[in-house]
Amino acid sequence: MELRIDRQALVPVVQQIVDALACGIRRNEVAPGARLPSVRKIARVNLLNQSCVVEACERLVAQGMLESRHGAGYIVAAPAPGAMGHQDAVWFEDAEIGQGPSLCELQLGFGSLPESWRESDDLAYAIREISRTDMAGLFNYSSPLGLPALRQQILKCLKQLDINVDGSRIMTTAGASQGLDLIVRTLLRVGDCVVVESPGYPVLFDLLRLHGVSMLEVPRTPSGPDIAALEALLLRYQPRALFINSFHHNPTGSSLAPEVAQRVLQLTKEQGVLVIEDDVYADLHSGPGKRLAALDDRVIYVGSYSKTLSSSLRVGFVVACTEVIARLAEVKMISSMGASRFCESVLARLLANGAYRKLVQRQRQRLNSDRQTALQLLEDADWEVFGKPAGGLFIWARSRMPDYAQVRTQARRFGVLLSPTTTFSAAGVANDWQRINVACACDPRARAFFQATAADRPQAF
Ligand SMILES: Cc1ncc(COP(=O)(O)O)c(C=O)c1O
């Protein structure tokens, strides 16, 4: 039973064994009632200490997935009736990737940093500190615009991006998702039409659909939206708004070139179109480049800490003019009584003590190095790359193998899960480009997959 333990990962080895065994059980690799291989065998095959394997098995016994029988080792337990389906557990990954259950496959197009990349020490410390010393943080509602201490810290970070605003122009949200939701609910109406980028962020498409807003797709180029196409759409349809990822666009990883940014602002200003800049990957960017919100006060800017610190804390924010922020805050209070003060307090502490800044520095460094390796792997396998991204999480690429079904078969063979071909199109149009998460691309399964797609190409003489 091969468990694929990663000794470089930050996830403790025992937890990795628990995850791998649980995954095998969920996938029915060992049926209910059957015996697991002996502890000694699992340890020998995977070069593990036997005590780690025992500890992992005992945790699975406590979770009801294994039974310990004297003299018979560990037996896979029958699932309890009404137990939570693992679809529930992976809903978010699957919602974005759009695939069926897939707990132990490598999601090559995963939308965040994998768990093995996350760092919990400073976060756990801040959580303990808030629990011990900040009773308001533990028990009270937050204020409509969000915790002042946090907003002050975010404003300092925004200043470094040349986004200079005061405290009345920023409001915290439960992740960027709540920010986008409030913007759509408050500023758009059923029947409005807006421009979205294609390919683009699928959950935004669903949100707009949910609110009866129709979408016009502007093609994304490696330097931003296709300006000629954008101009034609604005002139012909007079949409209400443009939703755009300026840096490290999801899914292509591309960023706005300065001249494209200027043209976007000029065109939208001329046509009176709202610009919503969704910059959730901002902190994974280390190079130069101006945000639209730094160039024009009209832009509504959405940020988040999901991609760096934790997707679970659910802290994000919106920057807009004072009147828009006041309207959004009203809807936020009516619909949710505000954001989580506890999570806001934890984040404020990590921003104030410098731990967050150091965390993102480490993440950028590691991503930069893995991005170089990933680009090399893709080049060696002769994949076509859509503009080489200089930062962020994603590379957008496609194999040159003529039959895409074969690419998917190869992926499955190596335990790699690809995104469905229609995921990133608002109109559901299929294409053969893949979002590749840099943090997953150097995994041995991904390397083997890329190599196989190279080997499968017809050989030149
Ligand atoms: C472009 C984009 N916007 C918004 C979000 C949602 O972020 P959050 O977790 O902060 O709600 C994501 C998450 O994947 C994203 O990729």
The ligand as an SDF file (V2000), in Angstrom:
LIG
                    3D

 16 16  0  0  0  0  0  0  0  0999 V2000
  -10.6180   35.5610   -8.8930 C   0  0  0  0  0  0  0  0  0  0  0  0
  -11.2020   35.1670   -7.5700 C   0  0  0  0  0  0  0  0  0  0  0  0
  -12.0140   36.0140   -6.9190 N   0  0  0  0  0  0  0  0  0  0  0  0
  -12.5600   35.7100   -5.7370 C   0  0  0  0  0  0  0  0  0  0  0  0
  -12.3000   34.4930   -5.1240 C   0  0  0  0  0  0  0  0  0  0  0  0
  -12.9440   34.1740   -3.8040 C   0  0  0  0  0  0  0  0  0  0  0  0
  -12.0450   34.4170   -2.7560 O   0  0  0  0  0  0  0  0  0  0  0  0
  -12.4560   34.3130   -1.2200 P   0  0  0  0  0  0  0  0  0  0  0  0
  -12.0020   32.9970   -0.7260 O   0  0  0  0  0  0  0  0  0  0  0  0
  -11.7050   35.4400   -0.5770 O   0  0  0  0  0  0  0  0  0  0  0  0
  -13.9110   34.4850   -1.1050 O   0  0  0  0  0  0  0  0  0  0  0  0
  -11.4490   33.5800   -5.7630 C   0  0  0  0  0  0  0  0  0  0  0  0
  -11.1950   32.2790   -5.1690 C   0  0  0  0  0  0  0  0  0  0  0  0
  -10.7270   31.3550   -5.7820 O   0  0  0  0  0  0  0  0  0  0  0  0
  -10.8870   33.9350   -7.0290 C   0  0  0  0  0  0  0  0  0  0  0  0
  -10.0690   33.1100   -7.6790 O   0  0  0  0  0  0  0  0  0  0  0  0
  1  2  1  0
  2  3  1  0
  2 15  2  0
  3  4  2  0
  4  5  1  0
  5  6  1  0
  5 12  2  0
  6  7  1  0
  7  8  1  0
  8  9  2  0
  8 10  1  0
  8 11  1  0
 12 13  1  0
 12 15  1  0
 13 14  2  0
 15 16  1  0
M  END
$$$$
